[in-house]
Amino acid sequence: MNVFYAGFAAFLESTLAASVVILVVLVLRRVFRQTLAPRIRHWLWLLVIIRLLMPVFPESPVSIFKVVDYGRYVKETLLHSAEQIGQRHTMGDGQLSVPLPEEGVLNQPSAASEEQQGIYQGAGNDENAITKQFSTLMKVMAIVWSSGTLILLIHLAVFARRMDRRRQQLIQVTEPHILNLLDEVREVFKISRPLPLYTGTSLASPYISGLLKPWIFVPQSLLREMDSAQLSHILAHELAHYKRKDMLWNLLGGIAAAIHWLNPLIWLSMKAIKADRELACDAYVLETMGEEEAPAYGMTMVAFMKRYSATGRPPTLLYYSNSRRRQELVRRISMISSFKKGSYKISMTALLFIVILGAVTLTNASGSTVPVGINDPKIVSNDILPAQGSRQYNRLDRAVKKAGFAFEAPAVLPMGYGLKMAHLSAAGANKGTDLMNSATLTFEAGSGKYRTGQIILEALKQVPSEGIYTLEDMAEKVKQRINVIRENKAQIQEQQIVIGDLNILQIHATEDNRLKDIYYLWERNEIGYKLNLGGASLTEEQSESLIASMNLPDERMKNTYVNKDLLIVDILDVEDLELAASSIGFTPKFPLKVLNYELERANETSKINFSYPENEQDELSRVLYNRYVDETSSDNEHLARFTFAQIKDDGLYAKIKNDGQALFGRIDRGQVQVPVTPVIVGGQEVLQTAPYKVDGELSAPHEPDFISYFWLEQGVCYQAVFSNAQVQNEQDIVAALIRSRPVDLEELR
């Protein structure tokens, strides 16, 4: 039994070391959540898995455990007898964080404190005496630990067997058009191995199973209801798991959890690994299929997660998206919407970061007492909110000012076209910073459901060390996207043309002798340009005129290209806030902190994110929308949040009060009618709604209830929205918001 107890002692030291690494990774994910690429975030967990499963590690003077120095405490309080046994049996010096005592010390009684004597008792030369050094508590814990580990390992084996049996009970898909679609997606991912596709009536979501003989499952309902493009996204996601070896990750994570199940941090890390794995998988799909696929892929994910999930979060600007894992959904959609080619690739900087972190976390402390260095503090920008890796504007002048490079835009647009939005993002070495090197301008004719055409222009700044773009890569991704969307039925042709002083690669796709897609690719002044005219019915003359007019934006263009009705406009700095104040028509309240809640996001939006608009014109009324998060919460997966919105009152508050109900927009554009009750909060009359679900009767029973508060001050109607499952002190927060004063923009400067 002495070896058994020593093994448990070794487990204690190993799991404590792994806990330190887990905390390091969690802190890095939190601090650099806008900087770390999804693939790097997932790779960080490889360090944790290695620390959990490897029994021995080398010593190093740069080990993080020189700072933590947990090993000495563990050894002196828990592992005294384990070291004695381990020197002759199971434990090697490499696993210990401090040197072993000299041999002459091993057989002497310990000089530990009374508390320590309660953990291990006595000393002796014989095997029985060594065994008795472990207290009864330690022995019981060792038995419980080993029993739990054995049960979990058996469960893993039984689960694998059960999945194999389940496959035998499923229906193998034989429909030619579905198998052809699977083969096309396999070809895009360069997977030569055939993967069987199964289906059934189970309500389970799609998954891939089988480490040695992988197979894919997609429910029959999805095969029936999803179109080819959506189904290709689902299949691409599962094939991405296969290419990334995520099934092996699952196995290693399951084994690690089985061994370290006593450690609560293990279960927290397993959840985080799963979330980061899905983000990395999404990034790999877009890297393979092309960033042009991001909008369609994102909508597929929204529809899919809406179908299979329920929310525990307050409504956000995506008020119609109601996922139980809302934070995960928001992260995934944010990543998808801002994805740029090459961001999945591992740069030398990222690789060096992983190597250094591995040297720090996958080594034990040596005898040196030199402290580990501390990184310089992060420089705080002058923005109201830190750089998020992307920005969305409704004005060309803001995009030009905030971009990290000078990009061109068309000075001449076809009749009826205007700017819809300008989206900036940071790619490569700039990712997560305020230096944007990708700009996408979207021009539309018409608006909303009456949109009649769309032109998308993307400009990418060349970063030689990062390989952000090449025209060849851009062309290849365009062709891949066309093949996926058109199901390889389109005929793609390329030709070199000259427009003005530009040598342009024209790519167009036809199907049944009808033009479906047309792209123009060119480069000027180390900026790559991609013009997508597939959503616009332009003549050849109009297209050439548009390209020929490309130039650096002048003041006329900056002042002309403005869309006052864009649904979501980011507010990240003081100038953004000044423009938002002008748009909503009053000086807003803009507290950066409310009690223990920090400002997390700020946007200018439309009335659909405040209440149900009376008509299309009313829907265009502008709203300031802030979201706050409880940064003091220890539960990273369920951070408490609330939203604070404000709109110029046009009789809305009186109408809500007189009608005795508030109206909210529903996912199908219908109304959700919610009773209100006047209450006094902070000496102010406030209208409090009854608990309601975000989509009313369309919501599932298990979806959370929300409570909204409305109040009127100086001609402004304010609203605070809470999920009563997350925030307990709602009225305290409302009172704090009432006490806050309109923002002083001069002071912010």
C-alpha positions in Angstrom: 0.0 0.0 0.0 2.9 2.4 0.5 3.3 2.8 -3.3 -0.4 3.4 -3.6 -0.3 6.2 -1.0 2.8 7.7 -2.5 1.0 7.7 -5.8 -1.8 9.7 -4.2 0.8 12.1 -2.8 2.3 12.5 -6.2 -1.2 13.2 -7.6 -1.7 16.0 -5.0 1.4 17.7 -6.1 0.7 17.2 -9.8 -2.9 18.6 -9.5 -1.7 21.6 -7.5 0.9 22.4 -10.2 -1.8 22.0 -12.9 -4.0 24.3 -10.9 -1.4 27.0 -11.1 -1.1 26.5 -14.9 -4.9 26.6 -15.3 -5.1 29.9 -13.4 -2.4 31.3 -15.6 -4.2 30.3 -18.8 -7.5 31.7 -17.4 -5.9 35.0 -16.6 -4.2 35.2 -20.0 -7.6 34.4 -21.7 -9.2 37.2 -19.7 -6.5 39.9 -20.1 -5.8 39.2 -23.8 -9.3 38.1 -24.8 -9.4 40.6 -27.6 -5.8 39.8 -28.7 -5.3 36.1 -28.7 -6.4 34.3 -31.9 -8.9 31.4 -31.4 -6.2 28.9 -32.3 -3.7 30.3 -29.8 -6.4 30.3 -27.1 -7.0 26.7 -27.7 -3.3 25.8 -27.8 -2.9 27.3 -24.4 -4.9 24.5 -23.0 -2.4 22.0 -24.4 0.0 23.2 -21.7 -2.7 22.3 -19.1 -3.3 18.9 -20.6 0.5 18.2 -20.6 0.8 19.3 -17.0 -2.1 17.1 -16.0 -0.9 14.0 -17.7 2.9 14.1 -17.6 4.4 12.6 -14.4 7.9 14.2 -14.6 9.1 17.6 -15.6 12.6 19.2 -15.9 13.7 21.9 -13.5 14.3 25.5 -14.7 15.2 28.8 -13.1 12.5 30.5 -15.1 9.7 28.2 -13.9 6.6 29.9 -12.6 6.8 27.7 -9.6 9.9 29.7 -8.5 7.4 32.6 -7.9 4.5 30.5 -6.5 6.9 28.2 -4.6 3.9 25.9 -3.9 6.2 22.8 -3.9 7.9 23.6 -0.6 4.6 24.1 1.2 3.1 20.9 -0.3 6.2 19.0 0.6 6.4 20.2 4.2 2.7 19.7 4.9 1.6 16.8 2.7 4.4 15.0 1.0 7.1 14.3 3.6 6.5 10.5 3.6 5.8 10.4 -0.1 9.3 11.8 -0.8 10.7 9.1 1.5 8.9 6.4 -0.4 9.4 7.9 -3.8 13.2 8.0 -3.5 13.1 4.2 -3.4 10.0 3.4 -5.4 7.9 5.6 -7.7 8.8 9.3 -7.5 11.6 10.8 -9.5 13.4 14.0 -8.5 12.1 15.7 -11.7 8.5 15.7 -10.4 9.4 17.6 -7.2 9.6 21.4 -7.1 12.2 21.4 -4.3 15.3 19.1 -3.8 14.9 15.9 -1.8 16.2 15.9 1.8 19.5 14.3 2.3 19.3 10.5 2.9 20.3 10.8 6.5 17.3 13.0 7.2 14.7 10.7 5.8 14.4 8.4 8.8 14.3 11.1 11.4 11.0 12.2 13.0 9.5 15.2 11.3 9.7 18.6 13.0 6.4 19.7 11.5 3.8 21.8 13.3 0.8 20.2 15.1 -1.4 20.7 12.1 1.1 19.0 9.9 1.5 16.2 12.4 -2.2 15.6 12.0 -1.7 14.9 8.3 1.2 12.5 8.5 2.1 10.6 11.6 5.3 8.9 12.9 8.4 7.7 11.1 10.3 4.5 10.8 12.6 2.4 8.7 10.2 -0.4 7.9 7.5 -0.4 5.2 4.7 -0.5 7.8 6.1 2.6 9.6 6.3 4.4 6.3 2.7 3.5 5.5 1.6 4.8 8.9 3.1 8.2 8.2 -0.1 8.9 6.2 -3.0 10.0 8.3 -6.4 8.3 8.2 -7.7 11.3 6.3 -5.0 11.0 3.6 -5.7 7.3 3.3 -9.5 7.8 2.9 -8.8 10.6 0.4 -6.5 8.3 -1.6 -9.1 5.5 -1.7 -11.9 8.0 -2.7 -9.6 9.5 -5.4 -8.6 6.1 -6.9 -12.2 4.8 -6.8 -13.5 7.9 -8.6 -10.7 7.8 -11.2 -11.4 4.1 -11.9 -15.1 4.8 -12.3 -14.5 7.7 -14.7 -12.1 5.7 -16.8 -14.6 2.9 -17.0 -17.2 5.4 -18.0 -15.0 6.7 -20.8 -14.5 3.2 -22.1 -18.2 2.4 -21.8 -19.1 5.6 -23.6 -16.8 4.8 -26.5 -18.4 1.4 -26.8 -21.9 2.9 -26.5 -21.2 5.4 -29.4 -20.0 2.5 -31.6 -23.2 0.6 -30.8 -25.3 3.7 -31.5 -23.7 4.0 -34.9 -24.9 0.5 -35.7 -28.5 1.6 -34.9 -28.4 4.7 -37.1 -29.3 5.0 -40.8 -26.4 5.5 -43.1 -27.1 8.4 -45.5 -27.3 7.3 -49.2 -28.9 10.2 -50.9 -26.6 11.2 -53.7 -27.0 15.0 -53.4 -26.1 14.9 -49.7 -23.1 12.6 -50.3 -21.9 14.7 -53.2 -22.1 17.8 -50.9 -20.1 15.9 -48.2 -17.5 15.0 -50.9 -17.2 18.6 -52.0 -16.6 19.8 -48.5 -14.1 17.0 -48.0 -12.3 18.2 -51.1 -12.2 21.8 -49.8 -10.6 20.5 -46.6 -8.3 18.2 -48.5 -9.6 15.1 -46.7 -9.0 12.0 -48.9 -10.4 9.5 -46.4 -14.1 8.8 -46.8 -16.1 9.5 -43.7 -19.5 7.7 -43.4 -22.5 10.0 -42.8 -25.3 8.7 -40.5 -28.7 10.1 -39.6 -31.6 9.4 -37.4 -34.6 10.8 -35.5 -32.6 11.8 -32.5 -32.9 15.4 -31.4 -29.1 15.5 -30.7 -27.1 18.0 -32.6 -24.6 17.0 -35.3 -21.3 15.5 -34.1 -18.3 13.5 -35.3 -17.3 10.4 -33.4 -14.8 7.6 -33.6 -11.1 8.2 -33.0 -9.8 5.4 -35.2 -12.8 5.0 -37.5 -14.5 8.4 -37.5 -18.0 9.0 -38.7 -20.4 11.9 -38.8 -24.0 12.2 -37.5 -26.6 14.7 -38.7 -30.2 14.6 -37.5 -32.8 13.8 -40.1 -34.6 17.1 -39.3 -31.5 19.1 -40.3 -31.0 17.1 -43.5 -34.6 17.9 -44.5 -34.8 21.5 -43.4 -31.4 23.0 -44.1 -30.5 24.1 -47.6 -27.2 23.1 -49.3 -25.2 26.1 -48.1 -26.3 25.7 -44.5 -25.7 21.9 -44.6 -22.2 22.5 -46.1 -21.5 24.8 -43.1 -22.5 22.1 -40.6 -20.5 19.4 -42.4 -17.5 21.8 -42.7 -17.6 22.4 -38.9 -17.5 18.6 -38.2 -14.8 18.0 -40.8 -12.8 20.8 -39.2 -12.9 18.9 -35.9 -11.5 15.9 -37.8 -8.7 17.9 -39.4 -7.8 19.5 -36.1 -7.6 16.2 -34.2 -10.2 17.4 -31.7 -11.4 13.9 -31.0 -7.9 13.1 -29.6 -8.2 16.3 -27.6 -11.4 15.0 -26.2 -9.8 11.7 -25.2 -6.8 13.3 -23.5 -9.1 15.8 -21.7 -11.4 12.9 -20.6 -8.4 11.0 -19.2 -7.0 14.1 -17.5 -10.4 14.9 -15.9 -10.7 11.2 -14.8 -7.4 11.4 -13.0 -7.8 14.9 -11.5 -11.5 14.8 -10.9 -11.1 15.9 -7.3 -9.8 19.3 -8.4 -12.7 21.7 -9.2 -10.5 23.8 -11.5 -10.3 20.8 -13.8 -14.0 20.9 -14.6 -13.9 24.7 -15.1 -11.0 24.2 -17.6 -12.8 21.4 -19.4 -15.7 23.8 -20.1 -13.3 26.5 -21.3 -11.4 24.1 -23.5 -14.7 23.1 -25.2 -15.7 26.8 -25.7 -12.2 27.7 -27.1 -12.2 24.5 -29.3 -15.4 25.6 -31.0 -14.0 29.1 -31.6 -10.9 27.6 -33.1 -12.9 25.2 -35.2 -15.0 28.1 -36.6 -11.8 30.0 -37.4 -10.4 26.9 -39.2 -13.6 26.6 -41.3 -13.4 30.2 -42.4 -9.7 29.9 -43.1 -10.4 27.0 -45.3 -13.6 28.1 -47.0 -12.7 31.8 -47.2 -13.6 34.8 -45.1 -16.2 35.8 -47.6 -18.2 32.9 -46.2 -18.2 34.4 -42.7 -21.6 36.2 -42.9 -23.5 33.1 -44.2 -21.6 30.8 -41.8 -22.4 33.1 -38.9 -26.1 33.1 -39.7 -26.0 29.3 -39.9 -24.5 29.1 -36.4 -27.0 31.6 -35.1 -29.9 29.6 -36.5 -28.4 26.3 -35.3 -27.6 27.5 -31.7 -31.1 29.1 -31.5 -32.5 25.7 -32.4 -30.6 23.7 -29.9 -30.0 26.1 -27.0 -31.7 28.4 -24.6 -30.4 31.5 -23.1 -29.3 32.6 -19.6 -28.3 36.1 -20.6 -30.0 39.4 -20.9 -30.9 40.4 -24.4 -28.1 42.0 -26.4 -28.2 43.9 -29.7 -28.8 40.5 -31.3 -32.0 40.5 -29.5 -33.4 37.8 -31.7 -30.5 35.4 -30.9 -31.5 33.5 -27.7 -28.8 31.0 -26.8 -28.5 29.5 -23.3 -24.7 29.9 -23.8 -25.1 33.5 -24.9 -21.6 34.5 -23.9 -20.2 31.6 -26.1 -22.6 32.6 -28.9 -21.6 36.2 -28.8 -17.9 35.3 -28.8 -18.4 33.0 -31.7 -20.4 35.4 -33.8 -18.0 38.2 -33.0 -15.0 36.1 -34.1 -16.8 35.0 -37.3 -17.9 38.5 -38.2 -14.4 39.9 -37.8 -12.5 37.0 -39.2 -9.7 37.7 -41.7 -7.7 35.4 -43.8 -4.5 34.3 -42.3 -5.6 34.8 -38.7 -5.8 31.1 -38.1 -2.1 30.6 -39.1 0.4 30.5 -36.3 2.8 33.5 -36.6 6.4 33.4 -35.4 5.3 35.8 -32.6 2.5 33.5 -31.5 4.8 30.5 -31.7 7.5 32.2 -29.6 4.8 33.2 -27.1 3.7 29.5 -26.7 7.3 28.3 -26.4 8.1 30.9 -23.7 4.9 30.1 -21.8 5.7 26.4 -22.0 9.2 27.0 -20.6 7.6 28.8 -17.7 4.7 26.4 -17.0 6.1 23.0 -18.0 9.1 23.1 -15.8 9.6 22.8 -12.0 11.5 25.3 -9.9 15.3 24.7 -9.7 17.4 25.5 -6.7 18.0 29.0 -7.9 16.3 31.8 -6.0 16.4 34.3 -8.9 12.8 35.6 -9.2 10.9 35.3 -12.4 10.5 38.6 -14.2 7.2 40.3 -14.5 5.9 41.7 -17.8 5.6 45.4 -18.2 2.1 46.7 -17.5 -0.1 47.0 -20.6 -0.4 50.5 -22.0 -3.9 51.9 -21.6 -5.2 53.7 -24.7 -7.1 57.0 -24.7 -10.3 55.2 -25.9 -13.3 54.9 -23.7 -13.2 51.1 -24.3 -10.1 49.1 -25.2 -9.4 48.1 -28.8 -11.5 45.0 -29.6 -9.8 44.0 -32.8 -12.6 45.4 -35.0 -14.8 48.5 -35.4 -18.0 49.1 -37.3 -18.8 52.6 -38.4 -21.6 54.2 -40.3 -19.3 57.0 -41.7 -16.4 56.8 -44.0 -14.5 59.7 -42.3 -14.3 57.7 -39.0 -13.1 54.6 -40.8 -10.4 56.6 -42.6 -9.3 58.2 -39.4 -9.1 54.9 -37.4 -7.6 52.7 -40.1 -4.0 52.0 -39.7 -3.4 52.6 -43.4 -4.6 54.8 -46.3 -7.1 52.9 -48.4 -8.9 54.0 -51.5 -12.7 54.2 -52.1 -14.8 54.8 -55.2 -15.5 58.4 -55.8 -18.3 57.5 -58.3 -21.2 55.1 -57.3 -24.0 53.9 -59.5 -27.3 55.8 -59.2 -29.1 55.0 -55.9 -26.2 53.5 -54.1 -24.9 54.8 -50.7 -22.7 53.6 -47.9 -24.2 51.0 -45.6 -21.3 50.5 -43.3 -17.5 50.6 -42.9 -15.9 47.7 -41.0 -12.3 47.8 -39.8 -10.4 44.9 -38.3 -6.9 44.1 -37.2 -5.1 41.1 -38.7 -1.8 39.4 -38.3 0.6 41.1 -35.9 -2.0 43.9 -35.4 -4.7 41.6 -34.2 -6.3 42.8 -30.9 -4.7 46.2 -31.2 -6.1 49.6 -32.3 -4.1 49.5 -35.5 -6.5 48.3 -38.2 -5.1 46.9 -41.4 -8.3 45.7 -43.1 -11.2 47.8 -44.2 -14.4 46.6 -45.8 -16.9 49.1 -47.3 -20.4 48.0 -48.1 -22.6 50.1 -50.4 -26.3 49.4 -50.9 -29.1 50.5 -53.1 -32.3 50.6 -51.1 -32.5 49.4 -47.5 -33.8 46.6 -45.4 -36.2 44.2 -47.2 -36.3 46.7 -50.1 -32.5 46.3 -50.8 -32.0 46.1 -54.5 -28.2 45.8 -54.8 -25.0 45.5 -52.8 -21.3 46.3 -53.6 -18.6 45.1 -51.2 -15.1 46.5 -51.4 -12.3 45.1 -49.2 -8.9 46.7 -48.8 -6.1 44.7 -47.1 -2.8 46.3 -46.1 0.2 44.1 -47.0 2.3 43.1 -44.0 5.3 41.3 -45.4 6.3 39.4 -42.2 2.7 38.2 -41.8 1.6 37.4 -45.4 -1.7 39.1 -44.8 -2.7 38.7 -48.5 -1.5 37.8 -51.9 -3.6 38.3 -55.0 -3.1 34.5 -55.7 -4.5 33.6 -52.3 -7.4 36.1 -52.6 -8.3 34.6 -56.0 -8.1 31.1 -54.7 -10.4 31.9 -51.8 -12.9 33.6 -54.1 -13.1 30.5 -56.3 -13.5 28.2 -53.3 -16.3 30.4 -52.1 -18.1 30.4 -55.4 -17.7 26.6 -55.7 -19.3 26.1 -52.2 -22.1 28.5 -52.7 -22.9 27.3 -56.3 -22.3 23.7 -55.4 -19.7 23.4 -58.0 -22.2 24.0 -60.7 -20.9 27.3 -61.9 -18.4 27.8 -64.6 -15.6 30.0 -63.3 -13.5 32.1 -65.7 -10.5 34.4 -65.1 -9.1 37.1 -67.2 -6.7 39.9 -66.9 -8.1 43.3 -67.8 -6.8 46.9 -67.6 -8.8 49.8 -66.3 -6.9 53.1 -66.2 -3.5 52.3 -64.7 -4.7 49.1 -62.9 -3.9 45.6 -63.9 -7.0 43.7 -62.7 -7.8 40.0 -62.3 -11.5 39.6 -63.1 -13.2 36.4 -61.9 -16.8 35.7 -62.9 -19.0 32.7 -62.5 -21.9 31.7 -64.7 -24.6 29.1 -64.3 -27.0 28.1 -67.0 -25.4 30.9 -69.1 -26.4 33.5 -66.5 -23.9 35.6 -64.6 -24.0 34.8 -60.9 -20.8 36.2 -59.4 -18.2 38.7 -60.4 -15.1 39.9 -58.6 -12.3 42.3 -59.4 -8.9 41.9 -57.7 -6.0 44.3 -57.9 -3.1 45.8 -55.9 -1.9 49.4 -55.5 0.6 50.9 -53.1 0.9 47.6 -51.1 -2.8 47.5 -50.6 -4.8 44.6 -52.0 -8.4 45.3 -53.1 -11.3 42.9 -53.7 -14.4 44.2 -55.3 -17.5 42.0 -55.1 -20.2 43.0 -57.5 -22.2 39.8 -57.3 -25.0 41.6 -55.4 -25.3 44.4 -57.9 -26.7 44.4 -61.4 -24.2 46.7 -63.0 -23.3 47.1 -66.6 -19.7 46.7 -67.7 -19.4 50.4 -68.2 -20.7 51.1 -64.6 -18.3 48.6 -63.1 -15.3 50.1 -65.0 -16.4 53.6 -64.1 -16.6 52.6 -60.4 -13.1 51.1 -60.4 -11.6 53.9 -62.4 -12.8 56.4 -59.8 -10.9 54.6 -56.9 -8.9 57.2 -55.0 -8.0 58.2 -51.5 -11.2 59.7 -49.9 -11.4 63.5 -50.1 -13.6 65.6 -47.9 -16.5 65.4 -50.3 -16.5 61.6 -50.1 -16.0 61.5 -46.4 -19.0 63.8 -45.8 -21.2 62.0 -48.4 -20.6 58.5 -47.3 -22.7 58.4 -44.2 -25.5 56.0 -43.2 -27.6 57.5 -40.3 -29.7 54.4 -40.1 -27.1 51.6 -39.5 -28.4 49.2 -36.9 -25.2 48.9 -34.9 -22.5 51.6 -34.6 -19.6 51.0 -32.2 -18.8 53.6 -29.6 -15.2 53.2 -28.6 -13.8 56.7 -28.1 -14.9 60.2 -27.2 -15.4 61.2 -30.8 -17.7 58.2 -31.3 -19.7 59.3 -28.3 -19.9 62.9 -29.5 -21.3 61.7 -32.8 -23.8 59.3 -31.0 -25.0 62.2 -28.8 -25.6 64.3 -31.9 -27.5 61.4 -33.5 -29.8 60.6 -30.6 -30.4 64.3 -30.0 -29.4 64.8 -26.4 -26.4 64.5 -24.0 -26.6 60.9 -22.7 -25.7 59.4 -19.4 -22.6 57.3 -19.9 -21.3 55.9 -16.6 -18.2 53.9 -17.0 -19.0 52.0 -13.8 -22.3 51.3 -12.0 -21.7 49.8 -8.6 -19.5 46.8 -9.3 -20.4 46.6 -12.9 -18.0 47.8 -15.6 -18.9 49.1 -19.0 -18.3 46.3 -21.4 -19.9 47.5 -24.7 -21.4 50.7 -26.1 -23.3 51.1 -29.3 -25.6 53.5 -31.1 -28.5 51.5 -32.5 -32.2 51.8 -33.4 -35.4 51.6 -31.5 -35.9 47.9 -32.2 -33.4 47.3 -29.4 -35.4 49.5 -27.0 -39.1 48.8 -27.6 -41.5 47.8 -30.3 -41.5 50.6 -33.0 -44.9 51.9 -34.1 -43.9 52.1 -37.8 -40.9 52.0 -40.1 -40.1 55.6 -39.5 -40.3 55.1 -35.7 -37.9 52.2 -36.0 -35.2 54.5 -37.3 -35.2 56.5 -34.0 -31.7 56.3 -32.5 -30.9 54.7 -29.2 -27.7 54.7 -27.0 -27.2 51.1 -25.8 -24.7 50.2 -23.1 -23.9 46.8 -21.6 -22.3 46.3 -18.2 -20.6 43.2 -16.7 -19.8 42.2 -13.2 -16.0 42.0 -13.3 -15.8 40.9 -9.7 -17.6 37.6 -10.4 -15.5 34.5 -10.1 -17.7 32.5 -12.5 -16.2 33.3 -15.9 -18.8 31.3 -17.7 -21.8 33.1 -16.1 -20.8 36.7 -15.6 -23.7 38.8 -14.5 -24.7 41.5 -17.0 -27.4 44.1 -17.6 -28.1 46.6 -20.4 -28.8 50.3 -20.1 -30.5 52.1 -23.0 -31.8 55.6 -23.6 -33.8 57.4 -26.2 -35.3 60.8 -26.7 -38.8 60.6 -25.4 -41.6 61.3 -27.8 -44.5 60.3 -25.5 -43.2 56.7 -25.2 -43.0 56.8 -21.4 -46.6 58.2 -21.0 -47.9 55.7 -23.5 -46.3 52.7 -21.5 -47.7 54.1 -18.3 -51.2 54.8 -19.6 -51.5 51.5 -21.5 -50.2 49.6 -18.5 -47.9 47.6 -20.7 -44.6 47.7 -22.6 -44.2 46.3 -26.1 -41.0 44.5 -27.3 -40.0 43.2 -30.6 -40.2 39.4 -31.2 -38.1 37.2 -33.4 -40.9 37.0 -36.0 -41.3 40.8 -36.0 -44.4 40.4 -33.8 -45.0 42.0 -30.4 -44.4 40.8 -26.9 -46.9 42.6 -24.6 -45.7 42.8 -20.9 -47.6 44.4 -18.0 -45.9 47.2 -16.1 -46.3 48.4 -12.5 -45.3 51.9 -11.2 -42.7 51.7 -8.4 -40.5 54.2 -6.6 -36.8 53.6 -6.9 -34.3 56.2 -5.6 -37.1 58.7 -5.2 -38.1 58.4 -8.9 -41.2 56.9 -10.5 -40.1 53.8 -12.4 -42.2 51.5 -14.5 -41.3 47.9 -13.7 -42.4 45.1 -16.1 -43.5 41.7 -15.0 -41.1 38.9 -15.8 -41.2 38.1 -19.6 -39.4 36.0 -22.1 -37.6 37.6 -24.9 -39.8 36.1 -27.6 -42.9 35.7 -25.6 -44.9 32.6 -26.4 -42.3 31.7 -29.0 -39.7 31.2 -26.3 -39.1 27.7 -24.8 -40.3 27.2 -21.2 -36.7 26.8 -20.0 -35.5 30.1 -21.4 -35.0 32.8 -18.8 -37.2 35.6 -17.7 -36.3 39.3 -18.0 -37.4 42.4 -16.2 -37.2 45.9 -17.6 -37.3 49.2 -15.8 -38.4 52.4 -17.6 -38.1 56.0 -16.2 -38.3 59.5 -17.6 -35.8 62.4 -16.9 -35.6 65.7 -18.7 -37.3 64.5 -21.9 -35.2 61.2 -22.1 -36.7 57.8 -21.6 -34.3 55.3 -19.9 -34.4 51.6 -19.8 -32.5 49.0 -17.8 -32.9 45.2 -18.6 -32.0 42.4 -16.3 -32.2 38.6 -16.3 -33.6 37.8 -12.9 -31.5 34.6 -12.9 -28.3 36.6 -12.9 -28.7 40.0 -11.2 -30.2 40.1 -7.7 -29.8 43.8 -6.8 -31.7 45.2 -9.8 -33.3 48.2 -8.0 -30.0 49.2 -6.5 -28.5 49.4 -10.0 -31.5 51.4 -11.3 -31.1 53.8 -8.4 -27.4 54.3 -9.2 -28.3 54.9 -12.9 -30.9 57.5 -11.8 -28.3 59.3 -9.6 -25.8 59.4 -12.5 -25.6 62.6 -14.5 -25.3 63.2 -18.2 -21.8 62.8 -19.5 -19.3 65.7 -19.6 -17.6 65.2 -22.9 -15.0 67.8 -22.2 -14.0 66.0 -19.0 -13.7 62.7 -20.9 -11.2 64.4 -23.2 
